[in-house]
Amino acid sequence: MAMFDDISKELEEERKVFETEMRKIKNDRDQLAQRTSEFNTRLLAHEENRFEINNRIQNALKKFQIEKARTKNIEKEISNLKENYSLLQVLKSEKDRSLRYFTQFYTFLNSAVQCSEEFGDINDLISRADALKSLHLVTVSNLSKAIMNTYHRLDGHIHKPSSVSVENALDFIMNYIIDLEQVNKLLLQEQQ
């Protein structure tokens, strides 16, 4: 029986060692479970944070795309406005030039009328020209061409009013009015 007692003691000691190791393993397992739980909690918080950051990035990209498109539209509008402004400047300079030519011609006619009483019929012709002009059928470019044609015909006589006879002045003015009437007829034909 002594052998049985020795084996019993050895088994009891092994059981104690086994229980100690089992407690140690259980403690290690509990610590591992606690660490795993902490890690999962931190991982979940990190995932939520990453999801929120991704949402912010997506929103920022959308806003950037919208602003980029808006900026592109504004730049396009500015470019169109610059082109329109340059075209308006060209048109204004043409109208200013036409006005200058018409003013010179009108000044010449007034000075011719004031030079002699024989030029009284010119007032009637001038009023006919003004009436044609007031119909707004004559465009500025065609009116300026008609005025310039007549003005160039009169150019040689502008500085020599005494050399202009009544007949010559009336012929020049009639040519001017005929030019205006022809321009009006052409414009009416184009409109039909």
MARSERO-770289 format. One record per residue (C-alpha): residue number from 1; x, y, z. Coordinates in steps of 0.02 Angstrom, whole numbers, plus 50000, padded with zeros to 5 digits. Layout:
<atom><drenvex>NUM</drenvex><c1>X</c1><c2>Y</c2><c3>Z</c3></atom>
...
***
This chain:
<atom><drenvex>1</drenvex><c1>50000</c1><c2>50000</c2><c3>50000</c3></atom>
<atom><drenvex>2</drenvex><c1>50145</c1><c2>50111</c2><c3>50021</c3></atom>
<atom><drenvex>3</drenvex><c1>50162</c1><c2>50112</c2><c3>49836</c3></atom>
<atom><drenvex>4</drenvex><c1>49979</c1><c2>50158</c2><c3>49820</c3></atom>
<atom><drenvex>5</drenvex><c1>50006</c1><c2>50303</c2><c3>49942</c3></atom>
<atom><drenvex>6</drenvex><c1>50158</c1><c2>50363</c2><c3>49843</c3></atom>
<atom><drenvex>7</drenvex><c1>50061</c1><c2>50359</c2><c3>49680</c3></atom>
<atom><drenvex>8</drenvex><c1>49916</c1><c2>50446</c2><c3>49768</c3></atom>
<atom><drenvex>9</drenvex><c1>50033</c1><c2>50585</c2><c3>49829</c3></atom>
<atom><drenvex>10</drenvex><c1>50110</c1><c2>50605</c2><c3>49656</c3></atom>
<atom><drenvex>11</drenvex><c1>49938</c1><c2>50614</c2><c3>49577</c3></atom>
<atom><drenvex>12</drenvex><c1>49883</c1><c2>50740</c2><c3>49709</c3></atom>
<atom><drenvex>13</drenvex><c1>50037</c1><c2>50847</c2><c3>49674</c3></atom>
<atom><drenvex>14</drenvex><c1>50008</c1><c2>50833</c2><c3>49486</c3></atom>
<atom><drenvex>15</drenvex><c1>49825</c1><c2>50878</c2><c3>49513</c3></atom>
<atom><drenvex>16</drenvex><c1>49878</c1><c2>51033</c2><c3>49612</c3></atom>
<atom><drenvex>17</drenvex><c1>50003</c1><c2>51081</c2><c3>49476</c3></atom>
<atom><drenvex>18</drenvex><c1>49869</c1><c2>51049</c2><c3>49344</c3></atom>
<atom><drenvex>19</drenvex><c1>49742</c1><c2>51155</c2><c3>49438</c3></atom>
<atom><drenvex>20</drenvex><c1>49871</c1><c2>51295</c2><c3>49457</c3></atom>
<atom><drenvex>21</drenvex><c1>49909</c1><c2>51287</c2><c3>49272</c3></atom>
<atom><drenvex>22</drenvex><c1>49722</c1><c2>51282</c2><c3>49232</c3></atom>
<atom><drenvex>23</drenvex><c1>49694</c1><c2>51438</c2><c3>49340</c3></atom>
<atom><drenvex>24</drenvex><c1>49840</c1><c2>51521</c2><c3>49252</c3></atom>
<atom><drenvex>25</drenvex><c1>49769</c1><c2>51473</c2><c3>49081</c3></atom>
<atom><drenvex>26</drenvex><c1>49596</c1><c2>51533</c2><c3>49136</c3></atom>
<atom><drenvex>27</drenvex><c1>49670</c1><c2>51698</c2><c3>49194</c3></atom>
<atom><drenvex>28</drenvex><c1>49766</c1><c2>51714</c2><c3>49030</c3></atom>
<atom><drenvex>29</drenvex><c1>49606</c1><c2>51671</c2><c3>48934</c3></atom>
<atom><drenvex>30</drenvex><c1>49509</c1><c2>51803</c2><c3>49034</c3></atom>
<atom><drenvex>31</drenvex><c1>49644</c1><c2>51932</c2><c3>49001</c3></atom>
<atom><drenvex>32</drenvex><c1>49644</c1><c2>51885</c2><c3>48816</c3></atom>
<atom><drenvex>33</drenvex><c1>49454</c1><c2>51900</c2><c3>48810</c3></atom>
<atom><drenvex>34</drenvex><c1>49464</c1><c2>52070</c2><c3>48896</c3></atom>
<atom><drenvex>35</drenvex><c1>49600</c1><c2>52130</c2><c3>48776</c3></atom>
<atom><drenvex>36</drenvex><c1>49501</c1><c2>52063</c2><c3>48628</c3></atom>
<atom><drenvex>37</drenvex><c1>49347</c1><c2>52155</c2><c3>48691</c3></atom>
<atom><drenvex>38</drenvex><c1>49448</c1><c2>52316</c2><c3>48712</c3></atom>
<atom><drenvex>39</drenvex><c1>49524</c1><c2>52292</c2><c3>48539</c3></atom>
<atom><drenvex>40</drenvex><c1>49352</c1><c2>52263</c2><c3>48461</c3></atom>
<atom><drenvex>41</drenvex><c1>49285</c1><c2>52418</c2><c3>48549</c3></atom>
<atom><drenvex>42</drenvex><c1>49431</c1><c2>52522</c2><c3>48485</c3></atom>
<atom><drenvex>43</drenvex><c1>49415</c1><c2>52444</c2><c3>48311</c3></atom>
<atom><drenvex>44</drenvex><c1>49229</c1><c2>52486</c2><c3>48307</c3></atom>
<atom><drenvex>45</drenvex><c1>49266</c1><c2>52666</c2><c3>48361</c3></atom>
<atom><drenvex>46</drenvex><c1>49403</c1><c2>52675</c2><c3>48229</c3></atom>
<atom><drenvex>47</drenvex><c1>49283</c1><c2>52609</c2><c3>48095</c3></atom>
<atom><drenvex>48</drenvex><c1>49151</c1><c2>52736</c2><c3>48144</c3></atom>
<atom><drenvex>49</drenvex><c1>49282</c1><c2>52873</c2><c3>48140</c3></atom>
<atom><drenvex>50</drenvex><c1>49346</c1><c2>52813</c2><c3>47970</c3></atom>
<atom><drenvex>51</drenvex><c1>49167</c1><c2>52807</c2><c3>47903</c3></atom>
<atom><drenvex>52</drenvex><c1>49137</c1><c2>52986</c2><c3>47963</c3></atom>
<atom><drenvex>53</drenvex><c1>49302</c1><c2>53044</c2><c3>47887</c3></atom>
<atom><drenvex>54</drenvex><c1>49257</c1><c2>52960</c2><c3>47721</c3></atom>
<atom><drenvex>55</drenvex><c1>49087</c1><c2>53047</c2><c3>47723</c3></atom>
<atom><drenvex>56</drenvex><c1>49172</c1><c2>53214</c2><c3>47754</c3></atom>
<atom><drenvex>57</drenvex><c1>49294</c1><c2>53181</c2><c3>47612</c3></atom>
<atom><drenvex>58</drenvex><c1>49151</c1><c2>53136</c2><c3>47494</c3></atom>
<atom><drenvex>59</drenvex><c1>49054</c1><c2>53292</c2><c3>47544</c3></atom>
<atom><drenvex>60</drenvex><c1>49209</c1><c2>53399</c2><c3>47521</c3></atom>
<atom><drenvex>61</drenvex><c1>49239</c1><c2>53323</c2><c3>47348</c3></atom>
<atom><drenvex>62</drenvex><c1>49058</c1><c2>53356</c2><c3>47298</c3></atom>
<atom><drenvex>63</drenvex><c1>49071</c1><c2>53537</c2><c3>47356</c3></atom>
<atom><drenvex>64</drenvex><c1>49236</c1><c2>53554</c2><c3>47264</c3></atom>
<atom><drenvex>65</drenvex><c1>49159</c1><c2>53487</c2><c3>47103</c3></atom>
<atom><drenvex>66</drenvex><c1>49011</c1><c2>53605</c2><c3>47120</c3></atom>
<atom><drenvex>67</drenvex><c1>49125</c1><c2>53754</c2><c3>47151</c3></atom>
<atom><drenvex>68</drenvex><c1>49236</c1><c2>53702</c2><c3>47006</c3></atom>
<atom><drenvex>69</drenvex><c1>49086</c1><c2>53693</c2><c3>46888</c3></atom>
<atom><drenvex>70</drenvex><c1>49021</c1><c2>53859</c2><c3>46954</c3></atom>
<atom><drenvex>71</drenvex><c1>49192</c1><c2>53941</c2><c3>46930</c3></atom>
<atom><drenvex>72</drenvex><c1>49200</c1><c2>53871</c2><c3>46753</c3></atom>
<atom><drenvex>73</drenvex><c1>49027</c1><c2>53943</c2><c3>46714</c3></atom>
<atom><drenvex>74</drenvex><c1>49075</c1><c2>54112</c2><c3>46786</c3></atom>
<atom><drenvex>75</drenvex><c1>49236</c1><c2>54114</c2><c3>46684</c3></atom>
<atom><drenvex>76</drenvex><c1>49136</c1><c2>54070</c2><c3>46528</c3></atom>
<atom><drenvex>77</drenvex><c1>49013</c1><c2>54210</c2><c3>46564</c3></atom>
<atom><drenvex>78</drenvex><c1>49156</c1><c2>54333</c2><c3>46592</c3></atom>
<atom><drenvex>79</drenvex><c1>49234</c1><c2>54279</c2><c3>46426</c3></atom>
<atom><drenvex>80</drenvex><c1>49067</c1><c2>54303</c2><c3>46337</c3></atom>
<atom><drenvex>81</drenvex><c1>49044</c1><c2>54473</c2><c3>46418</c3></atom>
<atom><drenvex>82</drenvex><c1>49219</c1><c2>54525</c2><c3>46362</c3></atom>
<atom><drenvex>83</drenvex><c1>49180</c1><c2>54472</c2><c3>46183</c3></atom>
<atom><drenvex>84</drenvex><c1>49014</c1><c2>54564</c2><c3>46187</c3></atom>
<atom><drenvex>85</drenvex><c1>49099</c1><c2>54718</c2><c3>46259</c3></atom>
<atom><drenvex>86</drenvex><c1>49231</c1><c2>54718</c2><c3>46122</c3></atom>
<atom><drenvex>87</drenvex><c1>49095</c1><c2>54699</c2><c3>45989</c3></atom>
<atom><drenvex>88</drenvex><c1>48998</c1><c2>54841</c2><c3>46067</c3></atom>
<atom><drenvex>89</drenvex><c1>49155</c1><c2>54949</c2><c3>46068</c3></atom>
<atom><drenvex>90</drenvex><c1>49179</c1><c2>54915</c2><c3>45881</c3></atom>
<atom><drenvex>91</drenvex><c1>48996</c1><c2>54954</c2><c3>45847</c3></atom>
<atom><drenvex>92</drenvex><c1>49008</c1><c2>55113</c2><c3>45951</c3></atom>
<atom><drenvex>93</drenvex><c1>49161</c1><c2>55172</c2><c3>45855</c3></atom>
<atom><drenvex>94</drenvex><c1>49072</c1><c2>55139</c2><c3>45689</c3></atom>
<atom><drenvex>95</drenvex><c1>48918</c1><c2>55235</c2><c3>45748</c3></atom>
<atom><drenvex>96</drenvex><c1>49028</c1><c2>55377</c2><c3>45811</c3></atom>
<atom><drenvex>97</drenvex><c1>49115</c1><c2>55384</c2><c3>45642</c3></atom>
<atom><drenvex>98</drenvex><c1>48947</c1><c2>55383</c2><c3>45551</c3></atom>
<atom><drenvex>99</drenvex><c1>48883</c1><c2>55520</c2><c3>45664</c3></atom>
<atom><drenvex>100</drenvex><c1>49039</c1><c2>55623</c2><c3>45633</c3></atom>
<atom><drenvex>101</drenvex><c1>49018</c1><c2>55607</c2><c3>45443</c3></atom>
<atom><drenvex>102</drenvex><c1>48834</c1><c2>55648</c2><c3>45452</c3></atom>
<atom><drenvex>103</drenvex><c1>48870</c1><c2>55799</c2><c3>45564</c3></atom>
<atom><drenvex>104</drenvex><c1>49000</c1><c2>55863</c2><c3>45441</c3></atom>
<atom><drenvex>105</drenvex><c1>48880</c1><c2>55841</c2><c3>45296</c3></atom>
<atom><drenvex>106</drenvex><c1>48737</c1><c2>55923</c2><c3>45392</c3></atom>
<atom><drenvex>107</drenvex><c1>48851</c1><c2>56068</c2><c3>45440</c3></atom>
<atom><drenvex>108</drenvex><c1>48898</c1><c2>56090</c2><c3>45258</c3></atom>
<atom><drenvex>109</drenvex><c1>48715</c1><c2>56093</c2><c3>45205</c3></atom>
<atom><drenvex>110</drenvex><c1>48672</c1><c2>56221</c2><c3>45339</c3></atom>
<atom><drenvex>111</drenvex><c1>48818</c1><c2>56331</c2><c3>45287</c3></atom>
<atom><drenvex>112</drenvex><c1>48764</c1><c2>56315</c2><c3>45104</c3></atom>
<atom><drenvex>113</drenvex><c1>48586</c1><c2>56365</c2><c3>45149</c3></atom>
<atom><drenvex>114</drenvex><c1>48648</c1><c2>56514</c2><c3>45248</c3></atom>
<atom><drenvex>115</drenvex><c1>48762</c1><c2>56573</c2><c3>45106</c3></atom>
<atom><drenvex>116</drenvex><c1>48623</c1><c2>56620</c2><c3>44989</c3></atom>
<atom><drenvex>117</drenvex><c1>48437</c1><c2>56645</c2><c3>44987</c3></atom>
<atom><drenvex>118</drenvex><c1>48433</c1><c2>56546</c2><c3>44825</c3></atom>
<atom><drenvex>119</drenvex><c1>48464</c1><c2>56389</c2><c3>44929</c3></atom>
<atom><drenvex>120</drenvex><c1>48291</c1><c2>56397</c2><c3>45008</c3></atom>
<atom><drenvex>121</drenvex><c1>48235</c1><c2>56241</c2><c3>44912</c3></atom>
<atom><drenvex>122</drenvex><c1>48372</c1><c2>56144</c2><c3>44999</c3></atom>
<atom><drenvex>123</drenvex><c1>48273</c1><c2>56150</c2><c3>45163</c3></atom>
<atom><drenvex>124</drenvex><c1>48136</c1><c2>56050</c2><c3>45079</c3></atom>
<atom><drenvex>125</drenvex><c1>48261</c1><c2>55920</c2><c3>45021</c3></atom>
<atom><drenvex>126</drenvex><c1>48341</c1><c2>55912</c2><c3>45193</c3></atom>
<atom><drenvex>127</drenvex><c1>48172</c1><c2>55882</c2><c3>45273</c3></atom>
<atom><drenvex>128</drenvex><c1>48141</c1><c2>55740</c2><c3>45148</c3></atom>
<atom><drenvex>129</drenvex><c1>48308</c1><c2>55663</c2><c3>45198</c3></atom>
<atom><drenvex>130</drenvex><c1>48265</c1><c2>55682</c2><c3>45383</c3></atom>
<atom><drenvex>131</drenvex><c1>48095</c1><c2>55601</c2><c3>45352</c3></atom>
<atom><drenvex>132</drenvex><c1>48180</c1><c2>55452</c2><c3>45268</c3></atom>
<atom><drenvex>133</drenvex><c1>48301</c1><c2>55440</c2><c3>45411</c3></atom>
<atom><drenvex>134</drenvex><c1>48161</c1><c2>55446</c2><c3>45540</c3></atom>
<atom><drenvex>135</drenvex><c1>48077</c1><c2>55294</c2><c3>45460</c3></atom>
<atom><drenvex>136</drenvex><c1>48221</c1><c2>55192</c2><c3>45533</c3></atom>
<atom><drenvex>137</drenvex><c1>48230</c1><c2>55089</c2><c3>45375</c3></atom>
<atom><drenvex>138</drenvex><c1>48403</c1><c2>55152</c2><c3>45336</c3></atom>
<atom><drenvex>139</drenvex><c1>48537</c1><c2>55062</c2><c3>45435</c3></atom>
<atom><drenvex>140</drenvex><c1>48681</c1><c2>55162</c2><c3>45506</c3></atom>
<atom><drenvex>141</drenvex><c1>48808</c1><c2>55082</c2><c3>45389</c3></atom>
<atom><drenvex>142</drenvex><c1>48702</c1><c2>55111</c2><c3>45233</c3></atom>
<atom><drenvex>143</drenvex><c1>48659</c1><c2>55288</c2><c3>45288</c3></atom>
<atom><drenvex>144</drenvex><c1>48842</c1><c2>55326</c2><c3>45317</c3></atom>
<atom><drenvex>145</drenvex><c1>48884</c1><c2>55256</c2><c3>45144</c3></atom>
<atom><drenvex>146</drenvex><c1>48751</c1><c2>55364</c2><c3>45062</c3></atom>
<atom><drenvex>147</drenvex><c1>48809</c1><c2>55516</c2><c3>45160</c3></atom>
<atom><drenvex>148</drenvex><c1>48991</c1><c2>55482</c2><c3>45118</c3></atom>
<atom><drenvex>149</drenvex><c1>48953</c1><c2>55463</c2><c3>44932</c3></atom>
<atom><drenvex>150</drenvex><c1>48866</c1><c2>55631</c2><c3>44929</c3></atom>
<atom><drenvex>151</drenvex><c1>48995</c1><c2>55708</c2><c3>45045</c3></atom>
<atom><drenvex>152</drenvex><c1>49138</c1><c2>55655</c2><c3>44930</c3></atom>
<atom><drenvex>153</drenvex><c1>49046</c1><c2>55728</c2><c3>44781</c3></atom>
<atom><drenvex>154</drenvex><c1>49029</c1><c2>55891</c2><c3>44877</c3></atom>
<atom><drenvex>155</drenvex><c1>49204</c1><c2>55884</c2><c3>44949</c3></atom>
<atom><drenvex>156</drenvex><c1>49282</c1><c2>55989</c2><c3>44812</c3></atom>
<atom><drenvex>157</drenvex><c1>49157</c1><c2>56129</c2><c3>44845</c3></atom>
<atom><drenvex>158</drenvex><c1>49158</c1><c2>56133</c2><c3>45035</c3></atom>
<atom><drenvex>159</drenvex><c1>49297</c1><c2>56261</c2><c3>45046</c3></atom>
<atom><drenvex>160</drenvex><c1>49232</c1><c2>56361</c2><c3>44897</c3></atom>
<atom><drenvex>161</drenvex><c1>49048</c1><c2>56400</c2><c3>44932</c3></atom>
<atom><drenvex>162</drenvex><c1>49046</c1><c2>56537</c2><c3>44802</c3></atom>
<atom><drenvex>163</drenvex><c1>49089</c1><c2>56411</c2><c3>44665</c3></atom>
<atom><drenvex>164</drenvex><c1>48937</c1><c2>56304</c2><c3>44707</c3></atom>
<atom><drenvex>165</drenvex><c1>48790</c1><c2>56351</c2><c3>44602</c3></atom>
<atom><drenvex>166</drenvex><c1>48613</c1><c2>56322</c2><c3>44660</c3></atom>
<atom><drenvex>167</drenvex><c1>48590</c1><c2>56191</c2><c3>44525</c3></atom>
<atom><drenvex>168</drenvex><c1>48749</c1><c2>56096</c2><c3>44577</c3></atom>
<atom><drenvex>169</drenvex><c1>48702</c1><c2>56098</c2><c3>44761</c3></atom>
<atom><drenvex>170</drenvex><c1>48525</c1><c2>56040</c2><c3>44722</c3></atom>
<atom><drenvex>171</drenvex><c1>48595</c1><c2>55902</c2><c3>44611</c3></atom>
<atom><drenvex>172</drenvex><c1>48710</c1><c2>55844</c2><c3>44750</c3></atom>
<atom><drenvex>173</drenvex><c1>48571</c1><c2>55844</c2><c3>44879</c3></atom>
<atom><drenvex>174</drenvex><c1>48451</c1><c2>55756</c2><c3>44759</c3></atom>
<atom><drenvex>175</drenvex><c1>48584</c1><c2>55622</c2><c3>44731</c3></atom>
<atom><drenvex>176</drenvex><c1>48597</c1><c2>55603</c2><c3>44919</c3></atom>
<atom><drenvex>177</drenvex><c1>48409</c1><c2>55583</c2><c3>44937</c3></atom>
<atom><drenvex>178</drenvex><c1>48404</c1><c2>55463</c2><c3>44789</c3></atom>
<atom><drenvex>179</drenvex><c1>48541</c1><c2>55361</c2><c3>44873</c3></atom>
<atom><drenvex>180</drenvex><c1>48438</c1><c2>55355</c2><c3>45033</c3></atom>
<atom><drenvex>181</drenvex><c1>48281</c1><c2>55304</c2><c3>44938</c3></atom>
<atom><drenvex>182</drenvex><c1>48375</c1><c2>55165</c2><c3>44847</c3></atom>
<atom><drenvex>183</drenvex><c1>48442</c1><c2>55101</c2><c3>45012</c3></atom>
<atom><drenvex>184</drenvex><c1>48266</c1><c2>55102</c2><c3>45083</c3></atom>
<atom><drenvex>185</drenvex><c1>48198</c1><c2>55006</c2><c3>44933</c3></atom>
<atom><drenvex>186</drenvex><c1>48336</c1><c2>54875</c2><c3>44950</c3></atom>
<atom><drenvex>187</drenvex><c1>48300</c1><c2>54857</c2><c3>45135</c3></atom>
<atom><drenvex>188</drenvex><c1>48114</c1><c2>54839</c2><c3>45104</c3></atom>
<atom><drenvex>189</drenvex><c1>48147</c1><c2>54705</c2><c3>44972</c3></atom>
<atom><drenvex>190</drenvex><c1>48261</c1><c2>54611</c2><c3>45093</c3></atom>
<atom><drenvex>191</drenvex><c1>48128</c1><c2>54619</c2><c3>45230</c3></atom>
<atom><drenvex>192</drenvex><c1>47997</c1><c2>54544</c2><c3>45114</c3></atom>
***
